[in-house]
């Protein structure tokens, strides 16, 4: 299947403001792109592409005083299948984990592993190890936390989510990530496109989405505590320890968001006709 991806994001600035973006498709999906995936700006500014410390495709630019528009539209080929699963995927002893996976067992800005370790043990220590234990974490978070855009806060941590029991998609993932790390299962935050493909179309405007990944067996697997269901058409943009590492845009100065539009829609296959 083919999916049309795109965004139109606009800011107003009082002066020059450096901006870092994570708006490109993740390098692991680059081979699936059928059109260029290039950040475009209006007015034109110099855009530097680079790979950040987590292996994400990042860009940096300096927004001039006034208005700036960041936009892109690209086409990606997707399997059209649900997120992969392996009910037999096993947990890996810490001493056998790849060294680059170890940081995803630690505390991070929004994931206070030390403060929720005893809670995680109490809730999940007796759950079957491996895939089923991660699924138990997802199901618990999904059932205990109430979703609502009115609950959005840039300051809410995993401990706050556990205490308040409300949040947006990133909050669900932060709590699940923290529980997994507390159980010695490496977990990382992920963000990207997740359109309403194969599900009832949501009444709210399209937005970028958050989910998380855990390391079981010999690879990373996708889980989603917000929806607690396998989905079609998930397109990864960035991974990191938590939302701090995966911000879609980071402005180093005052930049007022004036427009935000995202699209992730299935389109008909483009076949030549004779």
C-alpha positions as CSV (number, residue, x, y, z in Angstrom):
1,X,0.0,0.0,0.0
2,X,1.0,3.6,-0.5
3,X,0.7,6.3,2.2
4,X,0.7,10.1,1.6
5,X,2.7,11.7,4.4
6,X,3.0,15.4,5.0
7,X,2.8,18.4,7.3
8,X,2.4,22.2,7.2
9,X,3.7,23.9,10.3
10,X,4.0,27.7,10.7
11,X,5.6,29.9,13.3
12,X,5.9,33.6,14.1
13,X,9.1,34.9,15.6
14,X,10.2,38.2,16.9
15,X,13.8,37.8,15.9
16,X,16.2,35.1,14.5
17,X,15.5,31.8,16.2
18,X,17.5,28.6,15.6
19,X,15.3,25.5,15.2
20,X,16.1,21.8,15.2
21,X,13.6,19.5,13.6
22,X,12.9,15.7,13.5
23,X,10.3,15.9,10.7
24,X,11.9,13.4,8.3
25,X,11.0,9.7,8.0
26,X,13.4,7.6,10.1
27,X,16.5,6.3,8.1
28,X,15.2,2.7,8.7
29,X,12.2,3.5,6.4
30,X,14.2,5.5,3.8
31,X,14.2,2.6,1.4
32,X,10.4,2.6,1.3
33,X,10.1,6.2,0.2
34,X,8.8,6.7,-3.3
35,X,9.2,10.4,-3.4
36,X,11.8,12.8,-1.9
37,X,11.5,13.4,1.8
38,X,12.8,17.0,2.2
39,X,12.0,19.7,4.7
40,X,11.0,22.9,2.8
41,X,10.8,26.4,4.2
42,X,9.1,29.6,3.2
43,X,10.9,31.9,3.2
44,X,13.9,29.9,2.0
45,X,16.6,29.4,4.6
46,X,19.7,27.3,4.8
47,X,18.7,23.8,6.1
48,X,21.4,21.5,7.4
49,X,20.7,17.8,7.5
50,X,22.4,15.5,10.0
51,X,22.1,12.3,12.0
52,X,21.6,12.8,15.7
53,X,23.1,10.7,18.5
54,X,20.0,8.3,18.3
55,X,20.3,7.7,14.6
56,X,17.4,10.0,13.6
57,X,17.4,12.2,10.6
58,X,17.5,15.7,12.0
59,X,17.6,19.2,10.4
60,X,18.7,22.6,11.8
61,X,17.9,26.0,10.5
62,X,17.6,29.6,11.6
63,X,14.2,31.2,11.3
64,X,14.2,34.9,10.3
65,X,12.1,37.5,12.1
66,X,8.5,37.3,11.1
67,X,6.8,34.2,9.7
68,X,8.2,30.9,8.6
69,X,6.5,27.9,7.1
70,X,7.9,24.3,7.3
71,X,6.2,21.8,5.0
72,X,6.7,18.6,3.1
73,X,4.7,16.0,1.2
74,X,6.1,12.6,0.4
75,X,4.9,9.1,-0.6
76,X,6.0,5.9,1.2
77,X,5.3,2.3,0.5
78,X,4.1,0.2,3.4
79,X,3.4,-3.5,3.8
80,X,-0.2,-2.8,4.8
81,X,0.2,-5.4,7.6
82,X,-0.4,-4.9,11.3
83,X,2.5,-4.2,13.6
84,X,4.7,-7.3,13.9
85,X,4.4,-9.5,16.9
86,X,6.1,-12.5,18.4
87,X,4.4,-13.9,21.5
88,X,7.5,-16.0,22.2
89,X,9.9,-13.1,22.2
90,X,12.0,-13.4,25.4
91,X,13.6,-11.0,27.8
92,X,17.4,-10.7,27.5
93,X,19.6,-10.8,30.6
94,X,21.2,-7.4,31.2
95,X,24.7,-8.9,30.9
96,X,23.8,-10.2,27.4
97,X,22.3,-7.0,26.0
98,X,24.1,-5.0,23.3
99,X,25.9,-2.1,25.0
100,X,24.0,0.4,22.9
101,X,20.7,-0.9,24.3
102,X,21.7,-0.4,28.0
103,X,20.8,3.4,28.1
104,X,17.2,2.4,27.6
105,X,17.1,0.8,31.1
106,X,18.0,4.1,32.8
107,X,16.2,7.1,34.2
108,X,15.5,9.9,31.8
109,X,13.7,13.3,31.9
110,X,10.2,12.0,31.8
111,X,10.8,8.4,33.0
112,X,11.6,8.1,36.7
113,X,12.5,4.4,36.8
114,X,13.8,4.6,40.4
115,X,10.6,6.2,41.7
116,X,8.3,3.6,40.1
117,X,10.4,0.4,40.5
118,X,8.6,-0.9,43.5
119,X,5.2,-0.2,41.9
120,X,6.3,-2.0,38.7
121,X,7.5,-5.0,40.7
122,X,4.2,-5.1,42.7
123,X,2.1,-4.9,39.5
124,X,4.0,-7.0,37.0
125,X,6.7,-9.1,38.6
126,X,4.5,-12.3,38.5
127,X,3.4,-11.8,34.9
128,X,4.8,-14.3,32.4
129,X,8.2,-13.0,31.2
130,X,8.9,-11.6,27.8
131,X,6.2,-10.5,25.3
132,X,3.3,-11.2,27.7
133,X,4.8,-9.1,30.4
134,X,5.2,-6.1,28.2
135,X,1.6,-6.7,27.0
136,X,0.4,-6.7,30.6
137,X,2.1,-3.3,31.1
138,X,0.4,-1.9,28.0
139,X,-3.0,-3.3,29.0
140,X,-2.7,-1.8,32.6
141,X,-1.7,1.6,31.4
142,X,-4.4,1.6,28.7
143,X,-7.1,0.7,31.2
144,X,-6.0,2.9,34.0
145,X,-5.1,6.2,32.3
146,X,-7.7,8.4,30.6
147,X,-6.9,10.0,27.3
148,X,-7.8,13.6,26.5
149,X,-6.1,16.5,24.5
150,X,-7.2,18.8,27.4
151,X,-4.8,16.9,29.6
152,X,-1.7,17.9,27.5
153,X,1.2,19.2,29.5
154,X,4.9,19.5,28.6
155,X,5.8,18.9,32.2
156,X,4.0,15.7,33.1
157,X,6.3,12.8,33.9
158,X,5.6,9.1,34.2
159,X,5.2,9.5,38.0
160,X,2.6,12.3,37.4
161,X,0.8,10.0,34.9
162,X,0.7,7.2,37.5
163,X,-0.6,9.6,40.1
164,X,-3.1,11.7,38.0
165,X,-4.2,8.9,35.6
166,X,-4.7,11.3,32.7
167,X,-2.7,12.3,29.7
168,X,-2.1,12.3,25.9
169,X,-0.4,9.7,23.8
170,X,3.1,10.6,25.0
171,X,2.1,10.2,28.6
172,X,0.8,6.7,28.1
173,X,4.1,5.7,26.5
174,X,6.2,7.4,29.2
175,X,4.5,5.4,31.9
176,X,4.7,2.1,30.0
177,X,8.4,2.8,29.2
178,X,9.2,3.5,32.8
179,X,7.4,0.3,34.0
180,X,9.3,-1.8,31.4
181,X,12.7,-0.3,32.4
182,X,11.9,-1.0,36.0
183,X,11.4,-4.6,35.1
184,X,14.8,-4.7,33.3
185,X,13.2,-4.6,29.9
186,X,14.9,-2.0,27.6
187,X,12.3,0.5,26.3
188,X,12.5,3.6,24.2
189,X,10.2,6.3,23.0
190,X,9.1,6.5,19.4
191,X,7.3,9.1,17.3
192,X,6.0,9.2,13.8
193,X,2.9,9.1,11.6
194,X,-0.1,6.9,12.5
195,X,-3.1,7.5,10.2
196,X,-6.6,6.1,10.7
197,X,-5.9,3.2,8.3
198,X,-8.0,0.1,9.1
199,X,-9.8,1.8,12.0
200,X,-12.7,4.2,12.6
201,X,-11.6,7.7,11.6
202,X,-11.0,9.8,14.7
203,X,-13.0,13.1,14.9
204,X,-9.9,15.0,16.1
205,X,-7.5,16.6,13.5
206,X,-4.6,14.4,12.4
207,X,-1.5,14.7,14.5
208,X,1.9,13.0,14.8
209,X,1.7,10.1,17.2
210,X,3.8,8.5,20.0
211,X,4.4,4.8,20.8
212,X,7.2,2.9,22.3
213,X,9.6,0.0,21.5
214,X,11.0,-2.7,23.7
215,X,14.1,-4.9,23.2
216,X,13.2,-8.6,23.3
217,X,15.1,-11.5,21.7
218,X,17.5,-9.8,19.4
219,X,15.5,-6.7,18.2
220,X,13.2,-3.8,19.0
221,X,9.4,-4.4,18.8
222,X,6.6,-1.9,18.6
223,X,4.1,-1.5,21.4
224,X,1.4,1.2,22.0
225,X,0.0,1.8,25.4
226,X,-2.4,4.5,24.1
227,X,-4.3,2.3,21.6
228,X,-3.2,-1.1,23.0
229,X,-3.8,-2.6,19.6
230,X,-1.7,-3.5,16.6
231,X,-2.1,-1.0,13.8
232,X,-1.6,-0.6,10.0
233,X,0.5,2.1,8.4
234,X,2.8,3.2,11.3
235,X,5.7,5.2,9.9
236,X,8.6,5.8,12.3
237,X,10.3,9.3,12.4
238,X,12.4,9.2,15.6
239,X,13.4,7.2,18.6
240,X,15.0,8.3,21.9
241,X,15.0,7.9,25.7
242,X,11.7,9.9,25.9
243,X,9.9,12.8,24.3
244,X,12.8,15.1,25.1
245,X,14.9,13.3,22.4
246,X,12.1,13.1,19.9
247,X,10.6,16.6,19.8
248,X,9.3,17.3,16.3
249,X,10.6,20.9,16.5
250,X,12.9,22.5,19.2
251,X,13.1,26.3,19.1
252,X,16.0,28.1,20.8
253,X,14.0,31.3,21.3
254,X,10.5,32.6,21.0
255,X,8.5,30.9,18.2
256,X,4.8,31.1,18.3
257,X,3.0,28.2,16.6
258,X,0.3,29.6,14.2
259,X,-0.6,26.6,12.1
260,X,-0.2,22.8,12.5
261,X,-1.4,20.3,9.9
262,X,-0.5,16.7,9.4
263,X,-1.6,14.1,6.9
264,X,-1.1,10.3,6.8
265,X,-3.6,8.8,4.3
266,X,-3.7,5.7,2.2
267,X,-3.7,6.4,-1.6
268,X,-4.4,4.3,-4.6
269,X,-1.4,2.5,-6.1
270,X,0.2,4.4,-8.9
271,X,0.3,2.0,-11.8
272,X,0.9,2.9,-15.4
273,X,-1.9,2.2,-17.8
274,X,-1.4,1.0,-21.3
